[in-house]
């Protein structure tokens, strides 16, 4: 996963210095590395390391298990309708802001 720091800052609503501080902590933890952008030498790419990719996958599995636990008591139709609405919301939100 490659992302320019500036683009990530814009997308998540932080200024570049906020992204830089967080990226530095993740880099120190071995979860990401910085690379020069081959298309723009002024820009820096943030790249997940193998450990970073593994951590993201672990967090996704944990979140999915937590959500499944919460939805176990919902009627199937309600859980499905919620999931479909959330997918739509995310899809529309990301296309509007990007």
Protein Blocks (a to p, Z undefined) as FASTA:
>chain_A
ZZdfklmmmmnopafklmmmmmmmmmmnopaccdddfklmkbccddddfklmmmmmmmmm
mmmmmmmmmmmmpcfklmmmmmmmmmmmmmmmmmmmZZ
